[in-house]
Every structure is written in structure tokens, then in C-alpha cells.
């Protein structure tokens, strides 16, 4: 007599829901017995109902068929300083003007098993910087890495001029990064500045090679571009890069080597095409002007901002169709300034 057992266990982390176990024993010689398909259908319905009533808290992990719409946010006070130690209750989410509940919230913490930080340095080596400036930049980047040593952080290094090159794939080893920075100083070539191509390649590198989400650990992704802000010869358009950055949930930060006009002198830097493209603003990043005396204060501010951000997400009540965007606005309950890495989303392709 052929005999088979099927056990299906559906469990949710909620005090209201207990384990539902469906056990079916069937014998091929008994035709009047309920079919497996019926049993499985009933089990699925029970599981779906259980998920619908389960309550979500920060410690719960509730898995449903609808994917989370997630965002990275940076929060600053009236003085422009990053604000830490906020909770989900400090924010409101609006999708197309309708308030949604905060279903997931996670800050960055000082622990190796917490949210991974994936950062790509994209360095302009087209001749915009002198050897002395590159040495100062190298020292500042090394101190930046040291500041993030106690976090779950990974770094990659790319250079660009006429071509984009991966100088160092993702690593958390300081000795490899130091060796890479030493090599870059002697690797200056070309007059073109393919800045948009470099950011596009950096985002692709993040998507392919950076640490992925593990359980509830959502990675923080960023590209830090060091350039004079005057791209020349790019193949990829800024709008394409912005779209790719939004889909990859990656913020772009720019360290601009300032240029000045004769009219304003050194009082106000000239707006560069890279800044005017909206690439930084529309990915939740920030543009900073380099002080040639020292790059360390800029990288210290970047480290502070990157480690004080939050991942926040909600379950959409209606899944948008392919290529359909939904606008999302995230507000602070107490009136703090909130910057989002993207202001809309759509389902993964």
C-alpha cells in the first residue's frame, strides 16, 4: 500500500496566531478521501488570514506576498546637524497623499552584525587635482574609513577620466584600501571626465558585489564622487543614472573641487553641471565643496551623516503596475528636516 505524509506549518510571530498544522495521510487505494489540492488550498487560506491579522512591531518579522516599499532617510535639526536615536513613531509616511503605517524601521548601529554600509569612492583622476591635493585626499579618506571601522562597513574604489576603472572591489580590509590609495596617485590619465559613467558603474558594482540584505538587515548604500563637477564625454545621461540610483536605493554624495568666477571672486563657487543635473539632490545625497587646506572636516561630516540615517518602509495597499510610479513623502512628527533617497517607487522589474 502506497502511503505519503504531508505536513504544512504556517507560523507568524504574533501572540494571537498559533501554529497551523495540516496533516494529510492519503492512500492511493481510497478514492473517497479529500485530495491533496483541497487540503493545500485550505492551508494557504488559513495562512493568508493569519498574516492579515498579525500585528507588526520592530521585533516582529512578518512575511507577506507584497514587497515592502523601502526608503533611506537622513534627518537634521534646525542647525543642520544629524539627529540620532529616533524611532518609527517619529515619522509619518504618505503615499500619493494618503498616510500609510510604518511597517519597518531600522537605524544604523555600532555593531558588526547590524546594517551593512556599502560605500564606493569614485575619484576623478583626469588632472583636476594636483599630487599634493591627492595626498591630502588620501589621508582624509583613510580617516573616514577609520571612523566607520566599528560599523559593518565595506568599501570599493573606482577611478575615472576617459575610462572608468575599478581600483579596489568591495573589502573591509584597511591594508588593501591603503595600498589602493597609494597606487591612485600615480594613475592620473586623460582629459575627459566621465563622471556620470563612473556613478552609473559604481551603482552597478553596488548591485552586483556589495553585501545584500540578510534577514532584517537592510544595507545602506552610497557613492562618494570626488570631481571638479564638469563632466565631459559621458555615454550615460544623468536622468538614467538618477533612475538607476533610485531603483538601487543608493545615495550619491559629491565632493566638488570648487571653481570661481571673476564677478563673484572667491565668495561663491560656480554651480557646476554635475550639481545642476540633480543627481545628488534626487538621490538623497549632498554636495560639499572641498577646502584645499584639509578634506578631513568634509569626510568627518559625511561619516556622521551616513551613520545617522534610517531605513523606513511600508507595505503598499495596492501594488502599482509595471512602470507605474507612486509618490512618497516622509515627514518628521516634530518638524525635523527629512531627506529621502528617493521620492517615488515602483515594483522591481
Secondary structure, DSSP 8 states (H G I E B T S, - for coil): --EEEEEEEE--S-TT---EEEEEEEETT-TTS--HHHHHHHHHHHHHHHHHH----TT-----SS-EEEEEEEEE-TTS-B--S--GGGEEEEETTEEE---EEEE--SSTTS--EEEEEEEE-SSSS-HHHHHHHHHHHHHHHHHTTTSSEEEEEEEESSSEEEEEEEE--HHHHHHHHHHHHT----S-B-HHHHHHHHHHHHHHHS---BTTB--EEEEEEEE-S--BS-SS-HHHHHHHHHHTTEEEEEEE---B-TTTTTSSB---HHHHTTTTGGGT--EEE--TT-SHHHHHHHHHHHTT-EEEEEE-SS---TT--EEEEEEETT--EEEES-SEE----
